[in-house]
Amino acid sequence: MSGRAQLMWDEAVTGYDFGPDHPMDPVRLALTRRLVDAFGLDRDVDVVAAKPAGESTLRLVHREDYVEAVKAASANPGAADGSYGIGTLDDPAFAGMHEVSALIAGQSVGAAEAVWRGDALHAVNFAGGLHHAMPGSASGFCIYNDAALAIARLLELGAERVAYVDVDVHHGDGVQAAFWDDPRVLTVSLHEHPRTLFPQTGWPEETGGPNAEGSAVNVALPAGTGDAGWVRAFHAVVPELIADFRPQVLVTQHGADTHFEDPLAHLAVSLDAQRAVQMACHDLAHEYADGRWIALGGGGYAVVEVVPRSWTHLVAIAAGRPVEPEAVIPEGWRQEVFARTRQLAPARMTDGRWPVAFAGWEAGYDPADRLDQAVLAARKAVYPLRGLLP
C-alpha cells in the first residue's frame, strides 16, 4: 500500500456552477486548490484526475430514469420544470450539468478505488460530499450523490463494513437513504437540529431499516452550538461506534458550513474546531480501518473566509503534513483572492481558538443541558440496537 495520499482534482469540477446568484459558488473550489498549492501540499500528495462516473456506476445509487432526466436537463436547461428536483431555486439546471456532476462523482469513486486497492492510504475529494442527492431526485445543491456512490463502489469491490461520518451542518440524508436497510454501512451524521434547518430530517429516532436497525445514527445539535459542544458531541458518539463497527474503510464528509460565519446555518463552530474533528477522523481511520480514509468536502458558503482554509487543513492532514493553525497564509494567495472576489482574505490558518478545549463525555453529563440532551437522544436511540450501553 502506498503511504502517500491522493488529492482527487480535475480543474473542470469548477464548472459545477448554478449561476452567479447561487450560494454554491465554485470559486470556493478554485481557491481551495490554490491554497493547497500555496502551502506546497501538492508536493506531498499525488494529484489525480479520475474519469467521470459512467452510467453503470451512477446506477449503483441513482435510478435510471433520474440519470436520464439529468442528462436531458443538462442538454436543454430551459426545459427543466422542477420534476426530479431539477430546475428549482436550489438546483437550477445548467448546460453540462450531467457531465460535471458525473466528473465530481468520478473523483469520489476513484478515491474509493485507490484506497481499497492500496494505491493510496488516504484520498481527498473536496469537490465532493454532495450528500443530499437522492436515488431519484436532486436536492440541496446536489445532483449526484458522490459520497453514496463511493460507498456503493466499495461494497461492489468487496468491502463488508464501511463507516460514513458526516459533520456538515446539514443532515446527510441522501447517504442515509441510500443505505437505510444495509447493515454493511454505518452512517453517522452530526448536524443542526432538523427543527431549524434543511432538510428537516436527521432525528435521533431515524436508526435504519428493518434489516439494519442501529446502522443510522443522528446527532441533532441545537442551533448556536459552538466549539466545545460540537467537539464534545463528536467524541461522545463517533469513536465508540467506530470501535464497535470496526469498518474496513472510513468515509468522512467535511462540510464547512458549521462555521459561525456561514450564511446558511446557525451553528457557531470555528475553523479550529473543524480542524480538530478532521484530525480525529484521520486518527479513527488509523485506529480502526487500517488507515483507509476517504475524505470529502460538502457544504460551505463563506467561500473566501472559511472554505479554502478548512479544506486545505483537511488535505494537509491527509498528506501527513498538517498546517499549524498559526501559519501565515501566503501573500500571493491573498492577492489572488482579492483579484478574483474583491474580498479581503484571512491572514492566518486559525480563528484564534486553537487548541479547542472540551469536556469528555466519560466525565459525566448534565441532563438539563441542551447539547447533552442531543447526545443522549442519539445514544439512547442507537446504542441498545448495537448492543452498547447508552
Salt bridges, closest charged atoms under 4 A:
GLU11 OE2 - ARG34 NH2 2.77
ASP37 OD1 - ARG33 NH1 2.33
ASP44 OD2 - ARG321 NE 2.67
ASP46 OD1 - ARG4 NE 2.95
GLU55 OE1 - ARG59 NH1 3.54
GLU55 OE2 - LYS71 NZ 2.65
ASP65 OD1 - ARG63 NE 2.97
GLU68 OE2 - LYS71 NZ 3.63
GLU113 OE2 - ARG153 NE 2.76
GLU156 OE1 - ARG153 NH1 2.69
ASP166 OD2 - HIS131 ND1 2.64
ASP168 OD2 - HIS131 NE2 3.74
ASP168 OD1 - HIS170 ND1 3.18
ASP173 OD1 - HIS132 ND1 2.67
ASP182 OD2 - ARG184 NH2 2.84
GLU192 OE2 - HIS266 ND1 2.64
ASP227 OD2 - ARG353 NH1 3.91
GLU240 OE1 - ARG379 NH1 3.33
ASP244 OD2 - ARG386 NE 3.18
ASP257 OD2 - HIS170 ND1 3.12
ASP283 OD1 - HIS282 ND1 3.11
ASP290 OD2 - ARG292 NH2 3.59
GLU305 OE2 - ARG309 NH2 3.39
GLU326 OE1 - ARG348 NH1 3.66
GLU331 OE1 - ARG334 NH1 3.32
GLU336 OE2 - ARG34 NE 3.82
GLU336 OE2 - ARG340 NH1 3.49
ASP351 OD2 - HIS259 NE2 2.74
ASP351 OD1 - ARG309 NH2 2.99
ASP372 OD1 - ARG232 NE 2.93
